[in-house]
Amino acid sequence: MMRRNLQYCAGRRALAALHVLLIGLVAAAAGALLGLLSGLAINALASECAVAALTSTFPLIHELYLAFWLVL
């Protein structure tokens, strides 16, 4: 009985560690996306030409750029 409780606790700890890892990965992805969008905003303020060249090369970045300004 005691052994089963220890295994249960170990499983719960492993699950909690996986949750912490998942939350960290989501936070890192959100931070990277925010960094990309803020970088695009700085480029837009510094040089509209640079942003036009970047967004014409990568259509997904163009969509993210438009969504960023739509949210603001």
Order of alpha helices (4+ residues) and beta strands (2+ residues): alpha-alpha-alpha
